[in-house]
Every structure is written in C-alpha cells, then in structure tokens.
C-alpha cells in the first residue's frame, strides 16, 4: 500500500519523493548514494525506504538513471 493512514506523512513516499525531486532540481544529475545522503540529512530515511521512493519516482516517469547518475525527466 502506498498511502498508509497510520504513518507520519513525512515518512510517506509522496513527501519523500517530493524532497528527492527538490534535491534533483538543484543538481542536474546526482549519484545514487549522494542523493541518499542529501535526502537523509533532510529527513532520516532508511536505505530500504529510499529505494522504494526511487522506484515510485521511476514508475511515474519523474526520474531516469543514466550512466550511474539519477536525473529528472525532461
């Protein structure tokens, strides 16, 4: 389930995905682990949840992976 009413909204993939997009807007492309560390500074997040957020962003065509770098879709 993507939306969980029992979870703090800041722990949801919609919020965390928006935070990841904000980081990506500041940089044209970023390494997976650098993105994780920057997002983790804003909101404490496990690697498991981070990968789930990236999967969701990829599925909705918000991000792409190119040569090991993550970029926003144009």
C-alpha positions in Angstrom: 0.0 0.0 0.0 1.4 3.4 -1.0 -0.8 5.5 1.2 -0.8 4.5 4.9 -3.0 6.5 7.2 -1.1 5.1 10.2 2.2 6.6 9.2 3.6 10.0 9.8 3.1 11.9 6.5 6.9 12.8 6.4 7.6 9.0 6.2 5.4 8.6 3.1 6.8 8.1 -0.4 4.9 11.2 -1.7 6.6 13.5 0.7 10.0 11.9 0.4 9.7 11.8 -3.3 9.0 15.5 -3.4 12.0 16.1 -1.2 14.1 14.0 -3.6 12.8 16.0 -6.6 13.8 19.2 -4.8 17.3 17.9 -4.4 17.4 16.9 -8.1 16.2 20.3 -9.2 19.3 21.8 -7.6 21.6 19.5 -9.4 21.3 18.2 -13.0 22.4 14.7 -12.1 23.5 13.0 -8.9 24.9 9.7 -7.8 22.5 7.4 -6.0 24.4 7.4 -2.7 24.9 11.2 -2.8 21.2 11.6 -3.3 20.6 9.2 -0.4 22.9 11.2 1.9 21.4 14.5 1.0 17.9 13.3 1.5 18.9 11.6 4.7 20.2 15.0 6.0 16.7 16.5 5.4 14.6 13.5 6.6 16.0 10.5 8.3 15.3 7.6 5.9 16.4 4.0 5.7 18.0 2.7 2.5 15.1 0.4 2.0 12.5 3.3 2.1 14.8 5.4 -0.1 14.9 2.6 -2.8 11.1 2.4 -2.6 10.9 6.1 -3.2 13.2 5.9 -6.2 11.1 3.0 -7.6 8.0 5.1 -7.3 9.6 8.1 -8.9 10.9 5.9 -11.8 7.4 4.3 -12.2 5.8 7.7 -12.6 8.5 8.8 -15.1 9.8 11.5 -12.8 13.4 10.3 -12.8 15.8 8.3 -15.1 19.1 6.6 -14.5 21.9 7.5 -16.9 25.5 6.2 -16.6 25.0 5.6 -12.8 23.6 9.1 -12.3 20.0 9.9 -11.4 18.3 12.7 -13.3 14.9 14.3 -13.5 12.9 13.6 -16.6 12.6 16.4 -19.0 
